[in-house]
Amino acid sequence: MSTAIEVQQRIKKARLYKGISRRQLAMSIGKGNSIIGEYETGKSSPPLDDVYLIAEVLGVNVEWLLTGATIDKVRKEKADKILILQSEVIRIEGEINFCALQIKSYKKELKAVQKELKTLGV
């Protein structure tokens, strides 16, 4: 996770790139005129709901605003996570199939024992 200073810098960088004033950004997220200045200078940290609004208004990715991660990096991390989850699913499915075969085998053995007991009159 990034430091507050890095988040402040990214808010300012994105705002300047978008070409809007602090006041315009503040109005766009429904806040008072000075709040963006406070966020950018570190006098206060933006709550998460403001971060989402700021990202939307500035047209940037929330992950980038919070962490500095590029979209490509975020996509790669998510793709890696998907691969890990897929391999876990395959592993668990294998265990389930193995258990199903064991259950089938035990049922067959149980029937044989029950049949033997029946022939013995037990």
C-alpha atoms as one frame of an Amber mdcrd trajectory, in Angstrom:
protein
   0.000   0.000   0.000   1.207   3.495  -0.756   1.909   6.161   1.765  -0.503
   9.053   2.189   2.037  11.330   0.515   2.045   9.213  -2.623  -1.778   9.218
  -2.744  -1.744  13.016  -2.343   0.753  13.330  -5.178  -1.315  11.103  -7.469
  -4.483  13.118  -6.760  -2.657  16.311  -7.684  -0.973  14.756 -10.732  -4.283
  13.409 -12.089  -6.113  16.665 -11.376  -3.483  18.728 -13.172  -3.425  16.294
 -16.086  -7.206  16.596 -16.331  -6.801  20.386 -16.275  -9.253  21.179 -13.497
  -8.847  23.318 -10.422  -9.033  22.130  -6.839 -12.318  23.994  -6.521 -13.784
  22.283  -9.602 -12.781  18.861  -8.322 -14.195  19.605  -4.881 -17.495  20.721
  -6.391 -17.559  17.618  -8.611 -17.425  15.346  -5.572 -19.847  17.443  -3.566
 -17.332  18.854  -1.074 -16.287  22.281   0.093 -13.813  24.391  -1.894 -10.762
  23.732   0.289 -10.970  19.963   0.730  -8.888  19.013  -2.324  -6.129  21.362
  -1.174  -6.222  19.638   2.202  -5.975  16.228   0.517  -3.127  17.305  -1.748
  -1.106  18.942   1.020  -1.709  16.225   3.583  -3.708  18.342   6.013  -6.304
  15.575   5.794  -6.570  12.189   4.144  -9.471  11.472   1.825 -11.946   8.876
   3.059 -12.386   5.903   0.755 -15.699   7.131  -0.632 -14.003  10.390  -1.684
 -11.165   8.422  -3.276 -13.697   6.580  -5.436 -15.405   9.837  -6.400 -12.099
  11.557  -7.167 -10.980   8.618  -9.313 -14.264   8.715 -11.218 -14.141  12.482
 -11.821 -10.480  12.401 -12.851 -10.946   9.318 -15.017  -8.290   7.266 -13.266
  -8.268   3.772 -11.832  -8.926   3.598  -8.063  -6.117   1.054  -7.649  -3.705
   3.475  -9.296  -4.871   6.343  -7.098  -4.414   4.267  -3.938  -1.353   2.186
  -4.784   0.241   3.599  -7.904  -0.283   0.262  -9.643  -0.821   0.543 -13.348
  -3.793  -1.144 -14.945  -1.435  -3.669 -16.550   0.024  -4.520 -13.154  -3.457
  -4.860 -11.633  -4.546  -7.069 -14.553  -1.459  -9.252 -14.164  -2.020  -9.613
 -10.418  -5.650 -10.562 -11.028  -4.679 -12.991 -13.804  -2.120 -14.583 -11.472
  -4.770 -14.901  -8.780  -7.147 -16.523 -11.273  -4.473 -19.097 -12.182  -3.898
 -19.897  -8.518  -7.630 -20.265  -7.894  -8.062 -22.437 -10.993  -5.287 -24.766
  -9.852  -6.903 -24.977  -6.407 -10.243 -25.868  -8.002  -8.564 -28.611 -10.058
  -6.830 -29.949  -6.940 -10.050 -29.956  -4.923 -12.007 -31.560  -7.769  -9.359
 -34.311  -7.835  -9.815 -34.862  -4.112 -13.582 -34.965  -4.535 -13.296 -37.521
  -7.335 -10.952 -39.631  -5.221 -13.406 -39.486  -2.301 -16.284 -40.427  -4.588
 -14.364 -43.493  -5.764 -13.606 -44.435  -2.165 -17.278 -44.101  -1.234 -18.262
 -46.288  -4.184 -15.706 -48.889  -3.137 -16.890 -48.825   0.489 -20.522 -49.212
  -0.587 -19.589 -52.216  -2.704 -17.673 -53.735   0.215 -20.575 -53.014   2.573
 -23.032 -54.804   0.269 -20.712 -57.815   0.089 -20.426 -57.979   3.892 -24.210
 -57.572   4.282 -24.791 -60.370   1.751 -22.307 -62.603   3.603 -24.011 -61.880
   6.929 -27.377 -62.685   5.403 -26.121 -66.054   4.119 -24.749 -66.799   7.593
 -28.120 -65.953   9.081 -26.870 -63.048  11.127
